[in-house]
Amino acid sequence: MYLNPDWNILTVGDGDLSFSNALYRHIKPKKLVASTYDDQSTIEQKYPDNALNALKSQKVEVLNSFDVTNPQCWQALGQHLHSFDVVIFQFPLIPAFVGRDAFEHNTRHTSMNVLNRALLHQFIKYANEFALNPQGARLCFITSKDVKPYREWNIEGSLGTHLNAQYQGQMPFDISHFSGYKIRNVDRDKHVKDTSGITYVFSEKPLPELASLLTLPAYLSDNYCSLCRVGPFLAYEDKSKHFAAKKHLQMIKLEQDWQQWLTAFYKSS
């Protein structure tokens, strides 16, 4: 992950704030504001070993109860509105619903796959509308894992439908560059395996500063299936067989469900 010390940086959804703290110590950015989905009390109860006090001791502002899907939370940035060069969301994931009834209620008309895509879509949308400086780099970074279920969100493709900011490429995330950062379970005080991460970069403008650092995966090339990340196909028969396979048809269904969510979301906006 490339970060310029001259950038103004906002982190969102940083559970125990260890990423923001590691970023501050590693980068010493011009300005850093950290935010968490949980309120302060929940953070202290869920993550006894949190970095809240460490950040405050360095005069880093921390915004709690910040829901990236709620425009009012973004509008409450106050003096920080339209002031950031990059907004970073590390290993995002919808929290598990407590109990079968809650799960069935929340997934009655959609799936967890779509809910996670919606989380990221709204993050990019509102970051561009409220947080990013029109004269700045205007970057959204999403760091995720190249394993299920994360790789099934089509971050490089249809996630950006209807957004001005589009996928520009990706770069590896090396956790060793952020000493003290612990990838946490979204629901409890438990470390998640340090699976190698990928930082997906979104912007609505050219990125000369990052041009030499960003790559496009081979599966976005011709003769691949970008949804399933497989290929190249050696023959027409191989391609036809893949498109008829159960896995591919499942991915097509997820794409259809995602398009339905987008239609409903923008119709109600």
Summary of the structure (lengths in Angstrom):
residues: 269
radius of gyration: 18.9
end to end distance: 33.4
largest distance: 62.5
contacts: 792
relative contact order: 0.14
helix: 38%
strand: 17%
